[in-house]
């Protein structure tokens, strides 16, 4: 039986000199000690968005008294994860004469975190930044591991850099203002960790999905800690995705095709990943790799989490294949997929038979509307 802790969880992403802590708990925005320890210099730029700023910006600024602080408030949405928004961050840094000792703080979801991290990686060839993720998806995935970037109309996250934060603070209290759709989208990435290499966690999720959907603070904190611990171990072993870190892309090749094909923001990232994981499971079963009983468990938990199982009817098999061909996980011109041998047993297929995949998609996908 899992023992849920009422105290904050603390863990470390072990990357030698670039190691950093992750702190997970409730009302952490009111506790600034760890934050101040991670700030380099006296100049701080806080990047947030129009949804998060009215809720949490003032609370963060109270912890930054004594620093020279500027703020940037971006439009909210995946469709704004592009060059113009990124330049808004650079404009603020230059207009306030921020130097190489400044620190950027990302206060928001994955879009804010990815763009702030990319700006930090690029400004004066690299300055420190801190992640304060306010969505479940960002707390369990995008804030950890140092992947930063922006989208391009032809492909998601195709422009970016690896740049590790100095600190990640996941305040579970911020999830109380998250709408149900966003919460469910975050659960997709939580389920992913169970599918990749943590079958005991997947079983725990099957037993505890209702408390998670009801926003039980202790259950959410445990799920976030377990997810971050699973991801931190993979990142520590393969920081720049030369090998096993690619397992974290389970569902993402299919999912990114959905996001790009439907237009950024139409499907939430977690919704697309959830459907992508279901498609990866179905294709794994089609190849004889995954038992039908495990596929049923995957589909059942996805449905119970309130996530979509079926891809959009407007995307044809041909369009899917074209979009997957420009995904950043393509290697030497060949599509790579993360597939499943079972719950907790993911593997990388670097030699996908694209003809067979196209034929399966043609048979599996609904006819375009």
Kinemage of the C-alpha trace (Angstrom):
@kinemage 1
@onewidth
@group {chain A} dominant
@subgroup {mainchain}
@vectorlist {calphas} color= white
{ca unk a 1} P 0.000 0.000 0.000
{ca unk a 2} L 1.373 3.399 -0.997
{ca unk a 3} L 1.978 5.834 1.854
{ca unk a 4} L 1.094 9.370 0.798
{ca unk a 5} L 3.159 12.106 2.414
{ca unk a 6} L 1.601 15.415 3.557
{ca unk a 7} L 5.067 17.002 3.466
{ca unk a 8} L 6.753 18.378 0.341
{ca unk a 9} L 8.647 15.861 -1.755
{ca unk a 10} L 12.219 16.699 -2.735
{ca unk a 11} L 14.238 14.908 -5.383
{ca unk a 12} L 17.240 15.691 -7.566
{ca unk a 13} L 17.899 15.452 -11.283
{ca unk a 14} L 21.445 14.101 -11.166
{ca unk a 15} L 23.502 15.773 -13.874
{ca unk a 16} L 26.770 16.364 -12.067
{ca unk a 17} L 27.560 20.078 -11.806
{ca unk a 18} L 24.220 20.886 -13.465
{ca unk a 19} L 22.121 18.858 -11.023
{ca unk a 20} L 19.051 20.599 -9.660
{ca unk a 21} L 16.273 19.975 -7.146
{ca unk a 22} L 12.573 19.421 -7.758
{ca unk a 23} L 10.296 20.418 -4.879
{ca unk a 24} L 6.683 19.197 -4.914
{ca unk a 25} L 4.017 20.216 -2.430
{ca unk a 26} L 1.156 22.552 -1.602
{ca unk a 27} L 1.433 26.350 -1.129
{ca unk a 28} L 5.102 26.430 -2.152
{ca unk a 29} L 4.656 29.809 -3.853
{ca unk a 30} L 4.418 31.311 -0.373
{ca unk a 31} L 7.831 29.890 0.537
{ca unk a 32} L 10.652 31.745 -1.181
{ca unk a 33} L 13.795 30.364 0.447
{ca unk a 34} L 14.576 27.712 -2.168
{ca unk a 35} L 13.683 30.159 -4.919
{ca unk a 36} L 16.047 32.831 -3.672
{ca unk a 37} L 18.857 30.300 -3.290
{ca unk a 38} L 18.543 29.371 -6.976
{ca unk a 39} L 18.531 32.952 -8.312
{ca unk a 40} L 21.806 34.129 -9.799
{ca unk a 41} L 22.570 37.850 -9.462
{ca unk a 42} L 19.975 40.495 -8.646
{ca unk a 43} L 18.079 40.799 -11.947
{ca unk a 44} L 14.987 38.631 -12.433
{ca unk a 45} L 12.614 38.408 -15.389
{ca unk a 46} L 9.353 36.585 -14.688
{ca unk a 47} L 7.596 35.204 -17.763
{ca unk a 48} L 3.950 34.209 -17.390
{ca unk a 49} L 0.721 34.374 -19.404
{ca unk a 50} L -2.632 36.122 -19.335
{ca unk a 51} L -4.337 33.235 -17.524
{ca unk a 52} L -1.754 32.619 -14.809
{ca unk a 53} L -0.693 36.214 -14.100
{ca unk a 54} L -3.920 37.331 -12.350
{ca unk a 55} L -3.865 34.187 -10.215
{ca unk a 56} L -0.275 33.779 -9.070
{ca unk a 57} L 2.044 36.551 -10.268
{ca unk a 58} L 1.503 38.780 -7.222
{ca unk a 59} L 2.218 35.875 -4.884
{ca unk a 60} L 5.515 35.180 -6.657
{ca unk a 61} L 6.535 38.828 -6.729
{ca unk a 62} L 6.149 38.978 -2.947
{ca unk a 63} L 8.987 36.457 -2.719
{ca unk a 64} L 11.204 38.567 -5.012
{ca unk a 65} L 11.348 41.771 -2.988
{ca unk a 66} L 14.855 43.195 -3.028
{ca unk a 67} L 15.571 42.054 -6.585
{ca unk a 68} L 15.333 44.097 -9.769
{ca unk a 69} L 12.279 42.449 -11.292
{ca unk a 70} L 10.616 42.796 -14.681
{ca unk a 71} L 7.680 40.793 -16.007
{ca unk a 72} L 6.469 39.586 -19.383
{ca unk a 73} L 2.884 38.408 -19.789
{ca unk a 74} L 2.334 36.366 -22.952
{ca unk a 75} L -0.891 35.349 -24.640
{ca unk a 76} L -2.108 31.941 -23.459
{ca unk a 77} L -2.163 29.001 -25.853
{ca unk a 78} L -0.049 26.565 -27.855
{ca unk a 79} L -0.574 28.681 -30.969
{ca unk a 80} L 1.526 31.428 -29.357
{ca unk a 81} L 4.571 29.213 -28.872
{ca unk a 82} L 6.396 30.880 -31.748
{ca unk a 83} L 9.040 33.471 -32.696
{ca unk a 84} L 6.977 36.571 -32.011
{ca unk a 85} L 6.281 35.541 -28.413
{ca unk a 86} L 9.913 34.555 -27.941
{ca unk a 87} L 11.033 37.965 -29.180
{ca unk a 88} L 8.774 39.604 -26.592
{ca unk a 89} L 10.937 37.968 -23.933
{ca unk a 90} L 14.157 39.104 -25.621
{ca unk a 91} L 12.741 42.635 -25.962
{ca unk a 92} L 12.133 42.830 -22.209
{ca unk a 93} L 15.609 41.530 -21.368
{ca unk a 94} L 17.268 44.089 -23.630
{ca unk a 95} L 15.016 47.006 -22.708
{ca unk a 96} L 15.791 46.475 -19.012
{ca unk a 97} L 19.515 46.057 -19.707
{ca unk a 98} L 19.635 42.634 -18.104
{ca unk a 99} L 23.127 41.137 -18.052
{ca unk a 100} L 24.523 37.589 -18.035
{ca unk a 101} L 23.924 37.346 -14.282
{ca unk a 102} L 20.145 37.631 -14.660
{ca unk a 103} L 17.719 34.792 -13.933
{ca unk a 104} L 14.526 34.015 -15.824
{ca unk a 105} L 11.561 32.461 -14.022
{ca unk a 106} L 8.860 30.603 -15.933
{ca unk a 107} L 5.491 30.867 -14.165
{ca unk a 108} L 2.931 28.920 -16.165
{ca unk a 109} L 2.339 25.769 -18.145
{ca unk a 110} L 4.452 23.981 -20.699
{ca unk a 111} L 4.284 26.709 -23.325
{ca unk a 112} L 5.599 29.349 -20.916
{ca unk a 113} L 8.239 26.966 -19.584
{ca unk a 114} L 9.479 25.906 -23.017
{ca unk a 115} L 9.734 29.469 -24.322
{ca unk a 116} L 11.318 30.856 -21.159
{ca unk a 117} L 13.878 28.073 -21.183
{ca unk a 118} L 14.686 28.679 -24.845
{ca unk a 119} L 15.065 32.406 -24.198
{ca unk a 120} L 17.379 31.619 -21.271
{ca unk a 121} L 19.411 29.227 -23.416
{ca unk a 122} L 19.818 31.877 -26.115
{ca unk a 123} L 20.132 35.216 -24.306
{ca unk a 124} L 23.792 36.223 -24.175
{ca unk a 125} L 24.524 32.561 -25.037
{ca unk a 126} L 22.909 31.230 -21.898
{ca unk a 127} L 21.602 32.497 -18.558
{ca unk a 128} L 20.000 30.626 -15.613
{ca unk a 129} L 16.287 29.964 -15.336
{ca unk a 130} L 13.821 28.484 -12.864
{ca unk a 131} L 10.664 26.512 -13.603
{ca unk a 132} L 7.470 27.122 -11.597
{ca unk a 133} L 4.974 24.986 -13.532
{ca unk a 134} L 1.293 25.628 -12.853
{ca unk a 135} L -0.322 22.827 -14.893
{ca unk a 136} L -0.202 19.127 -14.164
{ca unk a 137} L 1.334 18.386 -17.540
{ca unk a 138} L 4.145 20.867 -16.962
{ca unk a 139} L 4.721 19.643 -13.394
{ca unk a 140} L 5.189 16.015 -14.448
{ca unk a 141} L 6.879 16.473 -17.800
{ca unk a 142} L 7.917 19.647 -19.597
{ca unk a 143} L 9.453 21.441 -16.586
{ca unk a 144} L 11.886 18.568 -15.973
{ca unk a 145} L 14.720 17.561 -18.267
{ca unk a 146} L 15.848 20.743 -19.973
{ca unk a 147} L 14.036 20.501 -23.302
{ca unk a 148} L 13.133 24.012 -24.459
{ca unk a 149} L 11.852 25.420 -27.718
{ca unk a 150} L 9.110 26.753 -29.926
{ca unk a 151} L 6.883 25.352 -32.653
{ca unk a 152} L 7.097 25.854 -36.401
{ca unk a 153} L 4.034 25.711 -38.664
{ca unk a 154} L 5.474 22.547 -40.225
{ca unk a 155} L 6.386 20.770 -36.991
{ca unk a 156} L 6.045 20.908 -33.220
{ca unk a 157} L 9.090 21.763 -31.078
{ca unk a 158} L 11.368 21.759 -34.121
{ca unk a 159} L 13.384 24.782 -32.935
{ca unk a 160} L 14.961 24.750 -29.486
{ca unk a 161} L 17.823 23.803 -27.215
{ca unk a 162} L 18.700 21.647 -24.232
{ca unk a 163} L 19.018 23.972 -21.234
{ca unk a 164} L 18.522 22.661 -17.701
{ca unk a 165} L 16.772 24.799 -15.067
{ca unk a 166} L 18.385 25.530 -11.690
{ca unk a 167} L 15.234 24.610 -9.790
{ca unk a 168} L 11.735 23.229 -10.368
{ca unk a 169} L 8.986 24.175 -7.904
{ca unk a 170} L 5.720 22.277 -8.417
{ca unk a 171} L 3.060 23.866 -6.216
{ca unk a 172} L 0.099 21.496 -6.262
{ca unk a 173} L -2.189 24.280 -5.007
{ca unk a 174} L -2.013 25.861 -8.466
{ca unk a 175} L -3.869 22.838 -9.828
{ca unk a 176} L -7.007 23.953 -7.985
{ca unk a 177} L -7.575 26.622 -10.652
{ca unk a 178} L -6.885 24.242 -13.550
{ca unk a 179} L -9.963 23.317 -15.569
{ca unk a 180} L -10.975 19.664 -15.877
{ca unk a 181} L -9.796 19.365 -19.473
{ca unk a 182} L -6.298 20.623 -18.628
{ca unk a 183} L -6.108 18.339 -15.597
{ca unk a 184} L -7.009 15.317 -17.722
{ca unk a 185} L -4.443 16.366 -20.325
{ca unk a 186} L -1.768 16.316 -17.632
{ca unk a 187} L -2.784 12.828 -16.575
{ca unk a 188} L -1.825 11.567 -20.037
{ca unk a 189} L 1.843 12.219 -19.276
{ca unk a 190} L 1.427 10.624 -15.831
{ca unk a 191} L 0.043 7.454 -17.422
{ca unk a 192} L 2.983 7.503 -19.838
{ca unk a 193} L 5.508 6.839 -17.068
{ca unk a 194} L 3.627 3.747 -15.956
{ca unk a 195} L 3.538 2.470 -19.513
{ca unk a 196} L 7.241 3.076 -20.191
{ca unk a 197} L 8.924 1.274 -17.295
{ca unk a 198} L 6.866 1.453 -14.102
{ca unk a 199} L 4.082 -1.168 -14.113
{ca unk a 200} L 3.527 -0.802 -10.355
{ca unk a 201} L 2.772 2.892 -10.880
{ca unk a 202} L 0.367 2.032 -13.710
{ca unk a 203} L -1.451 -0.320 -11.318
{ca unk a 204} L -1.536 2.447 -8.682
{ca unk a 205} L -3.076 4.776 -11.261
{ca unk a 206} L -5.743 2.199 -12.090
{ca unk a 207} L -6.572 2.048 -8.384
{ca unk a 208} L -6.431 5.813 -7.755
{ca unk a 209} L -7.574 7.614 -10.910
{ca unk a 210} L -10.757 8.893 -9.233
{ca unk a 211} L -8.948 10.668 -6.345
{ca unk a 212} L -6.620 12.220 -8.912
{ca unk a 213} L -9.537 13.516 -10.952
{ca unk a 214} L -11.074 14.818 -7.701
{ca unk a 215} L -7.801 16.736 -7.087
{ca unk a 216} L -6.839 15.027 -3.839
{ca unk a 217} L -3.698 17.001 -2.859
{ca unk a 218} L -1.894 13.982 -1.433
{ca unk a 219} L -2.671 11.781 -4.446
{ca unk a 220} L -1.633 14.495 -6.876
{ca unk a 221} L 1.621 15.169 -5.020
{ca unk a 222} L 2.466 11.473 -5.018
{ca unk a 223} L 1.671 11.071 -8.737
{ca unk a 224} L 3.786 14.122 -9.580
{ca unk a 225} L 6.702 12.917 -7.439
{ca unk a 226} L 6.588 9.404 -8.931
{ca unk a 227} L 6.418 10.810 -12.470
{ca unk a 228} L 9.288 13.231 -11.871
{ca unk a 229} L 11.367 10.487 -10.245
{ca unk a 230} L 10.838 8.197 -13.244
{ca unk a 231} L 11.703 10.986 -15.678
{ca unk a 232} L 14.702 12.216 -13.660
{ca unk a 233} L 16.249 8.746 -13.738
{ca unk a 234} L 15.932 8.576 -17.522
{ca unk a 235} L 17.243 12.117 -18.044
{ca unk a 236} L 20.222 11.486 -15.747
{ca unk a 237} L 21.146 8.443 -17.847
{ca unk a 238} L 20.597 10.107 -21.242
{ca unk a 239} L 20.345 13.892 -21.037
{ca unk a 240} L 20.351 14.660 -24.771
{ca unk a 241} L 18.227 11.786 -26.040
{ca unk a 242} L 20.965 9.666 -27.540
{ca unk a 243} L 19.301 6.468 -26.385
{ca unk a 244} L 16.771 5.564 -23.713
{ca unk a 245} L 15.440 9.105 -23.211
{ca unk a 246} L 13.611 8.617 -26.502
{ca unk a 247} L 11.286 6.281 -24.567
{ca unk a 248} L 9.753 9.440 -23.080
{ca unk a 249} L 8.345 10.078 -26.558
{ca unk a 250} L 5.813 7.262 -26.222
{ca unk a 251} L 2.708 8.466 -28.068
{ca unk a 252} L 4.379 11.678 -29.183
{ca unk a 253} L 5.067 10.855 -32.842
{ca unk a 254} L 1.378 10.124 -33.419
{ca unk a 255} L 0.408 12.919 -31.013
{ca unk a 256} L 2.522 15.620 -32.621
{ca unk a 257} L 1.011 14.697 -35.981
{ca unk a 258} L -2.436 15.318 -34.498
{ca unk a 259} L -1.403 18.658 -32.965
{ca unk a 260} L 0.259 19.925 -36.130
{ca unk a 261} L -2.398 18.586 -38.464
{ca unk a 262} L -5.287 20.029 -36.485
{ca unk a 263} L -3.604 23.375 -35.787
{ca unk a 264} L -1.814 24.185 -32.543
{ca unk a 265} L -4.269 24.631 -29.695
{ca unk a 266} L -7.136 22.676 -31.240
{ca unk a 267} L -6.112 19.550 -29.344
{ca unk a 268} L -4.289 19.947 -26.056
{ca unk a 269} L -0.846 18.347 -26.006
{ca unk a 270} L -1.883 15.777 -23.416
{ca unk a 271} L -5.005 14.851 -25.363
{ca unk a 272} L -2.933 14.247 -28.495
{ca unk a 273} L -0.346 12.238 -26.540
{ca unk a 274} L -3.091 10.120 -24.949
{ca unk a 275} L -4.517 9.214 -28.342
{ca unk a 276} L -0.976 8.719 -29.613
{ca unk a 277} L -0.266 6.215 -26.822
{ca unk a 278} L -3.455 4.340 -27.645
{ca unk a 279} L -2.414 4.207 -31.313
{ca unk a 280} L 1.064 3.028 -30.288
{ca unk a 281} L -0.548 0.309 -28.175
{ca unk a 282} L -2.877 -0.756 -30.960
{ca unk a 283} L -0.039 -0.881 -33.471
{ca unk a 284} L 2.089 -2.849 -30.987
{ca unk a 285} L -0.773 -5.329 -30.625
{ca unk a 286} L -1.134 -5.450 -34.426
{ca unk a 287} L 2.560 -6.390 -34.657
{ca unk a 288} L 2.071 -9.157 -32.102
{ca unk a 289} L 4.154 -7.390 -29.436
{ca unk a 290} L 1.500 -6.417 -26.903
{ca unk a 291} L -1.126 -8.681 -25.385
{ca unk a 292} L -4.749 -7.734 -25.944
{ca unk a 293} L -5.338 -7.679 -22.182
{ca unk a 294} L -2.636 -5.013 -21.746
{ca unk a 295} L -4.091 -2.973 -24.600
{ca unk a 296} L -7.485 -3.153 -22.901
{ca unk a 297} L -5.947 -1.845 -19.657
{ca unk a 298} L -4.337 1.054 -21.550
{ca unk a 299} L -7.568 1.986 -23.285
{ca unk a 300} L -9.644 1.628 -20.122
{ca unk a 301} L -7.394 3.865 -18.009
{ca unk a 302} L -7.211 6.446 -20.807
{ca unk a 303} L -11.005 6.556 -21.009
{ca unk a 304} L -11.401 6.749 -17.208
{ca unk a 305} L -9.016 9.724 -17.185
{ca unk a 306} L -11.384 11.530 -19.562
{ca unk a 307} L -8.977 11.430 -22.482
{ca unk a 308} L -9.730 10.723 -26.163
{ca unk a 309} L -9.001 7.279 -27.569
{ca unk a 310} L -9.708 8.033 -31.224
{ca unk a 311} L -7.778 10.383 -33.533
{ca unk a 312} L -9.590 13.164 -35.398
{ca unk a 313} L -11.614 11.930 -38.327
{ca unk a 314} L -10.296 14.730 -40.541
{ca unk a 315} L -6.726 13.373 -40.635
{ca unk a 316} L -6.155 10.804 -43.360
{ca unk a 317} L -3.537 8.056 -43.207
{ca unk a 318} L -1.554 9.888 -45.882
{ca unk a 319} L -1.592 13.111 -43.858
{ca unk a 320} L -0.563 11.241 -40.714
{ca unk a 321} L 2.417 9.703 -42.487
{ca unk a 322} L 3.461 13.033 -44.007
{ca unk a 323} L 3.357 14.755 -40.621
{ca unk a 324} L 5.230 11.962 -38.851
{ca unk a 325} L 7.931 12.140 -41.533
{ca unk a 326} L 8.905 15.670 -40.385
{ca unk a 327} L 8.780 14.883 -36.670
{ca unk a 328} L 12.052 15.649 -34.867
{ca unk a 329} L 12.336 11.990 -33.847
{ca unk a 330} L 12.914 10.947 -37.450
{ca unk a 331} L 16.436 9.540 -37.759
{ca unk a 332} L 18.321 9.214 -41.061
{ca unk a 333} L 15.080 9.794 -42.916
{ca unk a 334} L 13.228 6.982 -41.131
{ca unk a 335} L 10.333 7.253 -38.714
{ca unk a 336} L 11.121 6.018 -35.201
{ca unk a 337} L 8.302 4.867 -32.959
{ca unk a 338} L 8.163 4.047 -29.269
{ca unk a 339} L 6.084 0.878 -29.003
{ca unk a 340} L 5.022 -1.472 -26.204
{ca unk a 341} L 5.660 -5.098 -25.352
{ca unk a 342} L 3.329 -4.679 -22.404
{ca unk a 343} L 2.463 -2.410 -19.476
{ca unk a 344} L 5.773 -1.012 -18.216
{ca unk a 345} L 7.794 -2.377 -21.145
{ca unk a 346} L 8.347 0.210 -23.878
{ca unk a 347} L 10.931 -0.079 -26.622
{ca unk a 348} L 12.207 1.995 -29.534
{ca unk a 349} L 11.597 0.736 -33.063
{ca unk a 350} L 14.190 2.511 -35.194
{ca unk a 351} L 13.423 0.465 -38.293
{ca unk a 352} L 9.723 1.062 -38.791
{ca unk a 353} L 8.292 -0.545 -41.916
{ca unk a 354} L 6.635 2.598 -43.208
{ca unk a 355} L 4.621 0.740 -45.827
{ca unk a 356} L 3.161 -1.549 -43.194
{ca unk a 357} L 2.485 1.395 -40.868
{ca unk a 358} L 0.738 3.323 -43.655
{ca unk a 359} L -1.391 0.296 -44.511
{ca unk a 360} L -2.351 -0.179 -40.843
{ca unk a 361} L -3.289 3.488 -40.503
{ca unk a 362} L -5.376 3.236 -43.682
{ca unk a 363} L -7.280 0.308 -42.174
{ca unk a 364} L -7.510 1.760 -38.658
{ca unk a 365} L -8.287 5.460 -39.045
{ca unk a 366} L -11.824 6.624 -39.715
{ca unk a 367} L -12.512 7.842 -43.207
{ca unk a 368} L -11.826 11.615 -43.398
{ca unk a 369} L -15.005 13.603 -42.914
